Amino acid sequence: MSSPNPSTIRIAIISDTHGIIDNNIIDVIKRCDQVIHAGDICGAHVLEQLHSISNQVTAVAGNNDASGLWPVEETHVVTALPHIAEIRLPGGSLVMEHGHRHGMQKPCHDSLRKTHAHARVIVYGHTHSMLVDKDKIPWVINPGAAGKTRTRGGSSCLILTINDDTWDVEMLRFADENTAVA
């Protein structure tokens, strides 16, 4: 689906699906112009699902996206995933990587910023914790987990909206279906 303003671009940002994309996240992706996945995809079927929704899909490998962790018949798919991707957009570049190479438990934002200083925004995953750090440029953002694994309260994603030179990030979290309401 196109954005209402032809100069507006909406990008769904997801990560850490671990083989399953939450249906709420699918609905978000359908309303965006493109989708990016910051790793821990865990199966070619996830990429196929994304391509069936959007003709603009960019994905990078996470620490769980490696030969031997995916089915053997998908080795060609997982080994083709880059570790870093860059998308040039109006007003700057978005750089994406999984983040685990900048600190396994808590990736260092200063390290990410130093590595990708030319970017306007850096997207990483890995921690399953959604955050938007706009304290410095480049911004450092994490969509959290878009699947069912360690969602920290519910699946989540981000939408980056670009309108000319104005960039905005919207944080979306969907209640965990396993949370009982008394």
Secondary structure, DSSP 8 states (H G I E B T S, - for coil): ---SSTTEEEEEEE---TT---HHHHHHHHTSSEEEE-S---SHHHHHHHHHH-S-EEE---TT-STTTS-GGGHHHHHH--SEEEEEETTEEEEEE-SGGG-SSS--HHHHHHHTTT-SEEE--SS--EEEE-SSSSEEEEE--SSSSS-SSS-EEEEEEEETTEEEEEEEE---TT----
